[in-house]
């Protein structure tokens, strides 16, 4: 169960990071509200998952999921450029997250 909560929390990390960018310095209320809610839920889930999982592994997986999804969202929306190097690095990052899960 801790792994499921951790993955959901990682997804919420990407949500709050994207909402933070969209909030325009907290001047737009809807993205600001989404940022606050997603941040609180993401942190609570991470904290709960850390009660069963090693801190380093949980944090690395959480950040890896959030970072990967945030970059992919940037690709989809055109905010980030897609190139072979970036895709290979994302594959390496995802592989590292899977590897951490596999050895836990």
N, CA, C and O atoms as CSV, one atom per row, in Angstrom:
chain,resi,resn,atom,element,x,y,z
A,1,UNK,N,N,0.824,-1.206,0.000
A,1,UNK,CA,C,0.000,0.000,0.000
A,1,UNK,C,C,0.862,1.262,0.000
A,1,UNK,O,O,0.507,2.264,-0.622
A,2,UNK,N,N,2.000,1.206,0.705
A,2,UNK,CA,C,2.875,2.377,0.766
A,2,UNK,C,C,3.380,2.767,-0.621
A,2,UNK,O,O,3.534,3.951,-0.919
A,3,UNK,N,N,3.636,1.773,-1.464
A,3,UNK,CA,C,4.116,2.078,-2.813
A,3,UNK,C,C,3.035,2.752,-3.646
A,3,UNK,O,O,3.331,3.660,-4.423
A,4,UNK,N,N,1.801,2.325,-3.496
A,4,UNK,CA,C,0.704,2.946,-4.239
A,4,UNK,C,C,0.535,4.402,-3.807
A,4,UNK,O,O,0.391,5.291,-4.646
A,5,UNK,N,N,0.553,4.640,-2.508
A,5,UNK,CA,C,0.436,6.009,-1.982
A,5,UNK,C,C,1.611,6.856,-2.470
A,5,UNK,O,O,1.437,8.023,-2.820
A,6,UNK,N,N,2.795,6.268,-2.490
A,6,UNK,CA,C,3.976,7.003,-2.948
A,6,UNK,C,C,3.852,7.390,-4.419
A,6,UNK,O,O,4.190,8.515,-4.790
A,7,UNK,N,N,3.377,6.486,-5.252
A,7,UNK,CA,C,3.220,6.795,-6.676
A,7,UNK,C,C,2.181,7.900,-6.871
A,7,UNK,O,O,2.402,8.831,-7.646
A,8,UNK,N,N,1.060,7.800,-6.179
A,8,UNK,CA,C,0.031,8.845,-6.277
A,8,UNK,C,C,0.603,10.187,-5.801
A,8,UNK,O,O,0.326,11.228,-6.397
A,9,UNK,N,N,1.385,10.160,-4.747
A,9,UNK,CA,C,2.011,11.380,-4.240
A,9,UNK,C,C,2.996,11.956,-5.247
A,9,UNK,O,O,3.114,13.175,-5.374
A,10,UNK,N,N,3.700,11.094,-5.960
A,10,UNK,CA,C,4.609,11.553,-7.015
A,10,UNK,C,C,3.857,12.215,-8.153
A,10,UNK,O,O,4.305,13.225,-8.696
A,11,UNK,N,N,2.718,11.651,-8.515
A,11,UNK,CA,C,1.873,12.264,-9.552
A,11,UNK,C,C,1.387,13.636,-9.080
A,11,UNK,O,O,1.379,14.599,-9.846
A,12,UNK,N,N,0.982,13.711,-7.809
A,12,UNK,CA,C,0.530,14.994,-7.258
A,12,UNK,C,C,1.666,16.017,-7.202
A,12,UNK,O,O,1.422,17.222,-7.260
A,13,UNK,N,N,2.903,15.534,-7.089
A,13,UNK,CA,C,4.031,16.476,-7.140
A,13,UNK,C,C,4.078,17.167,-8.500
A,13,UNK,O,O,4.304,18.374,-8.580
A,14,UNK,N,N,3.867,16.404,-9.560
A,14,UNK,CA,C,3.837,17.004,-10.897
A,14,UNK,C,C,2.673,17.980,-11.028
A,14,UNK,O,O,2.798,19.017,-11.679
A,15,UNK,N,N,1.538,17.647,-10.407
A,15,UNK,CA,C,0.374,18.540,-10.452
A,15,UNK,C,C,0.695,19.858,-9.763
A,15,UNK,O,O,0.431,20.927,-10.314
A,16,UNK,N,N,1.270,19.791,-8.546
A,16,UNK,CA,C,1.521,21.054,-7.856
A,16,UNK,C,C,2.623,21.865,-8.519
A,16,UNK,O,O,2.579,23.095,-8.505
A,17,UNK,N,N,3.604,21.196,-9.097
A,17,UNK,CA,C,4.661,21.941,-9.790
A,17,UNK,C,C,4.103,22.675,-11.006
A,17,UNK,O,O,4.453,23.826,-11.265
A,18,UNK,N,N,3.243,22.002,-11.736
A,18,UNK,CA,C,2.617,22.621,-12.905
A,18,UNK,C,C,1.673,23.744,-12.486
A,18,UNK,O,O,1.647,24.804,-13.112
A,19,UNK,N,N,0.901,23.511,-11.432
A,19,UNK,CA,C,-0.017,24.546,-10.935
A,19,UNK,C,C,0.756,25.755,-10.417
A,19,UNK,O,O,0.322,26.894,-10.584
A,20,UNK,N,N,1.893,25.503,-9.794
A,20,UNK,CA,C,2.724,26.614,-9.301
A,20,UNK,C,C,3.165,27.499,-10.456
A,20,UNK,O,O,3.116,28.726,-10.364
A,21,UNK,N,N,3.590,26.877,-11.530
A,21,UNK,CA,C,3.988,27.644,-12.707
A,21,UNK,C,C,2.806,28.428,-13.285
A,21,UNK,O,O,2.948,29.587,-13.675
A,22,UNK,N,N,1.656,27.786,-13.332
A,22,UNK,CA,C,0.464,28.423,-13.904
A,22,UNK,C,C,-0.120,29.509,-13.006
A,22,UNK,O,O,-0.909,30.332,-13.471
A,23,UNK,N,N,0.253,29.525,-11.726
A,23,UNK,CA,C,-0.329,30.493,-10.792
A,23,UNK,C,C,0.169,31.920,-11.017
A,23,UNK,O,O,-0.392,32.869,-10.470
A,24,UNK,N,N,1.217,32.069,-11.818
A,24,UNK,CA,C,1.767,33.395,-12.123
A,24,UNK,C,C,2.123,34.146,-10.844
A,24,UNK,O,O,1.673,35.268,-10.612
A,25,UNK,N,N,2.939,33.497,-10.024
A,25,UNK,CA,C,3.363,34.137,-8.772
A,25,UNK,C,C,2.236,34.266,-7.767
A,25,UNK,O,O,2.191,35.235,-7.009
A,26,UNK,N,N,1.334,33.313,-7.750
A,26,UNK,CA,C,0.167,33.274,-6.863
A,26,UNK,C,C,-0.839,34.379,-7.157
A,26,UNK,O,O,-1.629,34.750,-6.290
A,27,UNK,N,N,-0.811,34.908,-8.387
A,27,UNK,CA,C,-1.764,35.952,-8.767
A,27,UNK,C,C,-3.051,35.387,-9.367
A,27,UNK,O,O,-4.061,36.087,-9.443
A,28,UNK,N,N,-3.016,34.119,-9.795
A,28,UNK,CA,C,-4.211,33.489,-10.365
A,28,UNK,C,C,-4.786,32.529,-9.324
A,28,UNK,O,O,-4.108,31.588,-8.912
A,29,UNK,N,N,-6.029,32.756,-8.897
A,29,UNK,CA,C,-6.563,31.984,-7.774
A,29,UNK,C,C,-6.771,30.489,-8.032
A,29,UNK,O,O,-6.484,29.686,-7.145
A,30,UNK,N,N,-7.251,30.089,-9.192
A,30,UNK,CA,C,-7.526,28.669,-9.428
A,30,UNK,C,C,-6.240,27.826,-9.412
A,30,UNK,O,O,-6.184,26.821,-8.704
A,31,UNK,N,N,-5.213,28.213,-10.173
A,31,UNK,CA,C,-3.982,27.413,-10.088
A,31,UNK,C,C,-3.326,27.492,-8.705
A,31,UNK,O,O,-2.686,26.537,-8.266
A,32,UNK,N,N,-3.482,28.619,-8.027
A,32,UNK,CA,C,-2.924,28.743,-6.676
A,32,UNK,C,C,-3.617,27.778,-5.724
A,32,UNK,O,O,-2.957,27.122,-4.918
A,33,UNK,N,N,-4.947,27.687,-5.811
A,33,UNK,CA,C,-5.701,26.751,-4.982
A,33,UNK,C,C,-5.292,25.311,-5.289
A,33,UNK,O,O,-5.075,24.517,-4.374
A,34,UNK,N,N,-5.185,24.974,-6.580
A,34,UNK,CA,C,-4.765,23.634,-6.971
A,34,UNK,C,C,-3.367,23.337,-6.444
A,34,UNK,O,O,-3.104,22.225,-5.986
A,35,UNK,N,N,-2.476,24.308,-6.502
A,35,UNK,CA,C,-1.123,24.153,-5.972
A,35,UNK,C,C,-1.157,23.790,-4.492
A,35,UNK,O,O,-0.499,22.840,-4.068
A,36,UNK,N,N,-1.916,24.540,-3.712
A,36,UNK,CA,C,-1.963,24.320,-2.261
A,36,UNK,C,C,-2.539,22.941,-1.935
A,36,UNK,O,O,-1.990,22.226,-1.096
A,37,UNK,N,N,-3.626,22.568,-2.583
A,37,UNK,CA,C,-4.269,21.281,-2.312
A,37,UNK,C,C,-3.363,20.125,-2.737
A,37,UNK,O,O,-3.169,19.174,-1.979
A,38,UNK,N,N,-2.810,20.208,-3.944
A,38,UNK,CA,C,-1.943,19.130,-4.441
A,38,UNK,C,C,-0.661,19.029,-3.620
A,38,UNK,O,O,-0.176,17.927,-3.361
A,39,UNK,N,N,-0.111,20.167,-3.210
A,39,UNK,CA,C,1.098,20.154,-2.385
A,39,UNK,C,C,0.837,19.474,-1.046
A,39,UNK,O,O,1.617,18.627,-0.610
A,40,UNK,N,N,-0.256,19.844,-0.400
A,40,UNK,CA,C,-0.585,19.249,0.898
A,40,UNK,C,C,-0.809,17.743,0.764
A,40,UNK,O,O,-0.305,16.966,1.575
A,41,UNK,N,N,-1.559,17.332,-0.251
A,41,UNK,CA,C,-1.832,15.903,-0.434
A,41,UNK,C,C,-0.568,15.141,-0.801
A,41,UNK,O,O,-0.358,14.021,-0.334
A,42,UNK,N,N,0.268,15.739,-1.630
A,42,UNK,CA,C,1.512,15.101,-2.041
A,42,UNK,C,C,2.447,14.906,-0.856
A,42,UNK,O,O,3.023,13.832,-0.680
A,43,UNK,N,N,2.592,15.935,-0.056
A,43,UNK,CA,C,3.472,15.841,1.121
A,43,UNK,C,C,2.928,14.858,2.155
A,43,UNK,O,O,3.688,14.104,2.762
A,44,UNK,N,N,1.608,14.869,2.353
A,44,UNK,CA,C,1.005,13.938,3.311
A,44,UNK,C,C,1.207,12.496,2.850
A,44,UNK,O,O,1.520,11.621,3.656
A,45,UNK,N,N,1.030,12.255,1.575
A,45,UNK,CA,C,1.240,10.909,1.044
A,45,UNK,C,C,2.682,10.473,1.157
A,45,UNK,O,O,2.963,9.329,1.513
A,46,UNK,N,N,3.598,11.375,0.857
A,46,UNK,CA,C,5.026,11.060,0.997
A,46,UNK,C,C,5.352,10.741,2.447
A,46,UNK,O,O,6.046,9.765,2.731
A,47,UNK,N,N,4.859,11.551,3.351
A,47,UNK,CA,C,5.124,11.321,4.775
A,47,UNK,C,C,4.568,9.976,5.222
A,47,UNK,O,O,5.220,9.248,5.970
A,48,UNK,N,N,3.365,9.646,4.764
A,48,UNK,CA,C,2.765,8.367,5.148
A,48,UNK,C,C,3.565,7.204,4.575
A,48,UNK,O,O,3.819,6.221,5.271
A,49,UNK,N,N,3.965,7.314,3.301
A,49,UNK,CA,C,4.733,6.240,2.666
A,49,UNK,C,C,6.071,6.032,3.369
A,49,UNK,O,O,6.576,4.911,3.429
A,50,UNK,N,N,6.642,7.104,3.898
A,50,UNK,CA,C,7.931,6.999,4.589
A,50,UNK,C,C,7.833,6.270,5.924
A,50,UNK,O,O,8.858,5.939,6.519
A,51,UNK,N,N,6.622,6.016,6.402
A,51,UNK,CA,C,6.499,5.230,7.630
A,51,UNK,C,C,6.806,3.759,7.365
A,51,UNK,O,O,7.163,3.023,8.285
A,52,UNK,N,N,6.665,3.323,6.098
A,52,UNK,CA,C,6.950,1.926,5.733
A,52,UNK,C,C,8.166,1.756,4.837
A,52,UNK,O,O,8.745,0.671,4.782
A,53,UNK,N,N,8.558,2.802,4.142
A,53,UNK,CA,C,9.657,2.716,3.175
A,53,UNK,C,C,10.859,3.513,3.660
A,53,UNK,O,O,10.703,4.480,4.406
A,54,UNK,N,N,12.059,3.116,3.243
A,54,UNK,CA,C,13.242,3.902,3.605
A,54,UNK,C,C,13.146,5.326,3.044
A,54,UNK,O,O,12.691,5.530,1.918
A,55,UNK,N,N,13.569,6.277,3.821
A,55,UNK,CA,C,13.445,7.687,3.445
A,55,UNK,C,C,14.107,7.984,2.100
A,55,UNK,O,O,13.492,8.611,1.238
A,56,UNK,N,N,15.328,7.552,1.914
A,56,UNK,CA,C,16.049,7.843,0.673
A,56,UNK,C,C,15.353,7.270,-0.548
A,56,UNK,O,O,15.231,7.939,-1.574
A,57,UNK,N,N,14.901,6.040,-0.434
A,57,UNK,CA,C,14.200,5.402,-1.554
A,57,UNK,C,C,12.882,6.107,-1.831
A,57,UNK,O,O,12.579,6.419,-2.983
A,58,UNK,N,N,12.103,6.360,-0.800
A,58,UNK,CA,C,10.802,7.009,-0.975
A,58,UNK,C,C,10.972,8.387,-1.604
A,58,UNK,O,O,10.250,8.741,-2.536
A,59,UNK,N,N,11.912,9.155,-1.102
A,59,UNK,CA,C,12.097,10.509,-1.622
A,59,UNK,C,C,12.574,10.478,-3.070
A,59,UNK,O,O,12.094,11.253,-3.897
A,60,UNK,N,N,13.507,9.597,-3.381
A,60,UNK,CA,C,14.025,9.516,-4.746
A,60,UNK,C,C,12.926,9.090,-5.723
A,60,UNK,O,O,12.840,9.628,-6.827
A,61,UNK,N,N,12.099,8.144,-5.334
A,61,UNK,CA,C,11.005,7.701,-6.198
A,61,UNK,C,C,9.991,8.823,-6.372
A,61,UNK,O,O,9.527,9.068,-7.486
A,62,UNK,N,N,9.644,9.504,-5.290
A,62,UNK,CA,C,8.682,10.612,-5.330
A,62,UNK,C,C,9.167,11.713,-6.274
A,62,UNK,O,O,8.420,12.178,-7.135
A,63,UNK,N,N,10.405,12.116,-6.106
A,63,UNK,CA,C,10.975,13.173,-6.956
A,63,UNK,C,C,11.080,12.699,-8.402
A,63,UNK,O,O,10.788,13.455,-9.328
A,64,UNK,N,N,11.496,11.452,-8.596
A,64,UNK,CA,C,11.643,10.929,-9.954
A,64,UNK,C,C,10.330,10.918,-10.713
A,64,UNK,O,O,10.269,11.314,-11.877
A,65,UNK,N,N,9.280,10.463,-10.045
A,65,UNK,CA,C,7.955,10.443,-10.688
A,65,UNK,C,C,7.497,11.866,-10.993
A,65,UNK,O,O,7.050,12.157,-12.102
A,66,UNK,N,N,7.612,12.738,-10.013
A,66,UNK,CA,C,7.181,14.124,-10.210
A,66,UNK,C,C,7.961,14.832,-11.301
A,66,UNK,O,O,7.383,15.522,-12.141
A,67,UNK,N,N,9.269,14.663,-11.287
A,67,UNK,CA,C,10.104,15.326,-12.292
A,67,UNK,C,C,9.817,14.796,-13.693
A,67,UNK,O,O,9.702,15.568,-14.645
A,68,UNK,N,N,9.704,13.493,-13.812
A,68,UNK,CA,C,9.437,12.894,-15.118
A,68,UNK,C,C,8.105,13.375,-15.679
A,68,UNK,O,O,8.030,13.789,-16.836
A,69,UNK,N,N,7.063,13.323,-14.871
A,69,UNK,CA,C,5.746,13.750,-15.356
A,69,UNK,C,C,5.709,15.244,-15.668
A,69,UNK,O,O,5.030,15.665,-16.604
A,70,UNK,N,N,6.427,16.039,-14.897
A,70,UNK,CA,C,6.466,17.476,-15.159
A,70,UNK,C,C,7.136,17.761,-16.495
A,70,UNK,O,O,6.662,18.598,-17.263
A,71,UNK,N,N,8.232,17.075,-16.776
A,71,UNK,CA,C,8.921,17.265,-18.055
A,71,UNK,C,C,8.054,16.761,-19.206
A,71,UNK,O,O,7.964,17.418,-20.242
A,72,UNK,N,N,7.418,15.608,-19.037
A,72,UNK,CA,C,6.534,15.089,-20.088
A,72,UNK,C,C,5.393,16.065,-20.353
A,72,UNK,O,O,5.033,16.298,-21.507
A,73,UNK,N,N,4.822,16.636,-19.294
A,73,UNK,CA,C,3.771,17.651,-19.472
A,73,UNK,C,C,4.321,18.850,-20.250
A,73,UNK,O,O,3.626,19.410,-21.098
A,74,UNK,N,N,5.539,19.234,-19.969
A,74,UNK,CA,C,6.169,20.312,-20.733
A,74,UNK,C,C,6.317,19.960,-22.204
A,74,UNK,O,O,6.141,20.814,-23.072
A,75,UNK,N,N,6.640,18.702,-22.485
A,75,UNK,CA,C,6.717,18.255,-23.881
A,75,UNK,C,C,5.342,18.356,-24.545
A,75,UNK,O,O,5.219,18.867,-25.658
A,76,UNK,N,N,4.316,17.865,-23.855
A,76,UNK,CA,C,2.964,17.824,-24.407
A,76,UNK,C,C,2.434,19.231,-24.681
A,76,UNK,O,O,1.787,19.467,-25.701
A,77,UNK,N,N,2.707,20.155,-23.776
A,77,UNK,CA,C,2.187,21.517,-23.918
A,77,UNK,C,C,3.085,22.422,-24.758
A,77,UNK,O,O,2.713,23.555,-25.065
A,78,UNK,N,N,4.256,21.931,-25.128
A,78,UNK,CA,C,5.174,22.729,-25.935
A,78,UNK,C,C,6.038,23.679,-25.131
A,78,UNK,O,O,6.750,24.497,-25.714
A,79,UNK,N,N,5.999,23.596,-23.812
A,79,UNK,CA,C,6.830,24.464,-22.979
A,79,UNK,C,C,8.282,23.990,-22.925
A,79,UNK,O,O,9.190,24.784,-22.676
A,80,UNK,N,N,8.495,22.702,-23.158
A,80,UNK,CA,C,9.844,22.134,-23.199
A,80,UNK,C,C,10.088,21.540,-24.579
A,80,UNK,O,O,9.179,21.001,-25.210
A,81,UNK,N,N,11.327,21.650,-25.031
A,81,UNK,CA,C,11.693,21.070,-26.322
A,81,UNK,C,C,11.944,19.578,-26.161
A,81,UNK,O,O,12.552,19.133,-25.187
A,82,UNK,N,N,11.469,18.823,-27.129
A,82,UNK,CA,C,11.712,17.384,-27.147
A,82,UNK,C,C,12.950,17.132,-27.994
A,82,UNK,O,O,13.041,17.600,-29.129
A,83,UNK,N,N,13.902,16.389,-27.438
A,83,UNK,CA,C,15.035,15.933,-28.232
A,83,UNK,C,C,15.493,14.577,-27.704
A,83,UNK,O,O,15.077,14.142,-26.630
A,84,UNK,N,N,16.332,13.936,-28.452
A,84,UNK,CA,C,16.751,12.578,-28.120
A,84,UNK,C,C,17.440,12.530,-26.759
A,84,UNK,O,O,17.180,11.620,-25.972
A,85,UNK,N,N,18.294,13.471,-26.475
A,85,UNK,CA,C,19.016,13.464,-25.199
A,85,UNK,C,C,18.049,13.541,-24.020
A,85,UNK,O,O,18.202,12.805,-23.046
A,86,UNK,N,N,17.068,14.416,-24.100
A,86,UNK,CA,C,16.100,14.545,-23.005
A,86,UNK,C,C,15.287,13.266,-22.824
A,86,UNK,O,O,15.035,12.835,-21.699
A,87,UNK,N,N,14.884,12.673,-23.925
A,87,UNK,CA,C,14.116,11.429,-23.831
A,87,UNK,C,C,14.973,10.323,-23.216
A,87,UNK,O,O,14.500,9.584,-22.354
A,88,UNK,N,N,16.212,10.205,-23.645
A,88,UNK,CA,C,17.092,9.181,-23.073
A,88,UNK,C,C,17.329,9.414,-21.583
A,88,UNK,O,O,17.368,8.459,-20.806
A,89,UNK,N,N,17.486,10.656,-21.185
A,89,UNK,CA,C,17.673,10.959,-19.763
A,89,UNK,C,C,16.421,10.643,-18.950
A,89,UNK,O,O,16.522,10.166,-17.820
A,90,UNK,N,N,15.254,10.900,-19.508
A,90,UNK,CA,C,14.010,10.533,-18.821
A,90,UNK,C,C,13.884,9.014,-18.699
A,90,UNK,O,O,13.445,8.507,-17.666
A,91,UNK,N,N,14.262,8.300,-19.734
A,91,UNK,CA,C,14.245,6.830,-19.672
A,91,UNK,C,C,15.194,6.351,-18.579
A,91,UNK,O,O,14.862,5.432,-17.829
A,92,UNK,N,N,16.357,6.957,-18.485
A,92,UNK,CA,C,17.310,6.611,-17.429
A,92,UNK,C,C,16.725,6.914,-16.048
A,92,UNK,O,O,16.889,6.124,-15.119
A,93,UNK,N,N,16.056,8.036,-15.913
A,93,UNK,CA,C,15.439,8.406,-14.639
A,93,UNK,C,C,14.347,7.412,-14.252
A,93,UNK,O,O,14.298,6.955,-13.110
A,94,UNK,N,N,13.484,7.081,-15.189
A,94,UNK,CA,C,12.415,6.113,-14.917
A,94,UNK,C,C,13.029,4.749,-14.589
A,94,UNK,O,O,12.563,4.063,-13.679
A,95,UNK,N,N,14.050,4.362,-15.313
A,95,UNK,CA,C,14.732,3.101,-15.026
A,95,UNK,C,C,15.331,3.086,-13.634
A,95,UNK,O,O,15.318,2.056,-12.960
A,96,UNK,N,N,15.850,4.208,-13.204
A,96,UNK,CA,C,16.412,4.304,-11.849
A,96,UNK,C,C,15.326,4.173,-10.796
A,96,UNK,O,O,15.528,3.511,-9.779
A,97,UNK,N,N,14.188,4.790,-11.023
A,97,UNK,CA,C,13.065,4.685,-10.088
A,97,UNK,C,C,12.594,3.233,-10.004
A,97,UNK,O,O,12.365,2.713,-8.913
A,98,UNK,N,N,12.453,2.589,-11.148
A,98,UNK,CA,C,12.048,1.183,-11.159
A,98,UNK,C,C,13.098,0.329,-10.456
A,98,UNK,O,O,12.761,-0.595,-9.715
A,99,UNK,N,N,14.363,0.641,-10.691
A,99,UNK,CA,C,15.442,-0.090,-10.019
A,99,UNK,C,C,15.395,0.057,-8.514
A,99,UNK,O,O,15.612,-0.917,-7.792
A,100,UNK,N,N,15.117,1.253,-8.026
A,100,UNK,CA,C,14.995,1.454,-6.582
A,100,UNK,C,C,13.863,0.618,-6.014
A,100,UNK,O,O,13.993,0.034,-4.939
A,101,UNK,N,N,12.757,0.562,-6.734
A,101,UNK,CA,C,11.633,-0.273,-6.289
A,101,UNK,C,C,12.038,-1.748,-6.275
A,101,UNK,O,O,11.709,-2.489,-5.348
A,102,UNK,N,N,12.750,-2.151,-7.310
A,102,UNK,CA,C,13.125,-3.565,-7.440
A,102,UNK,C,C,14.060,-4.032,-6.320
A,102,UNK,O,O,13.989,-5.186,-5.899
A,103,UNK,N,N,14.911,-3.167,-5.850
A,103,UNK,CA,C,15.872,-3.579,-4.811
A,103,UNK,C,C,15.390,-3.276,-3.403
A,103,UNK,O,O,16.088,-3.575,-2.434
A,104,UNK,N,N,14.206,-2.686,-3.276
A,104,UNK,CA,C,13.681,-2.377,-1.939
A,104,UNK,C,C,13.053,-3.597,-1.297
A,104,UNK,O,O,12.561,-3.518,-0.172
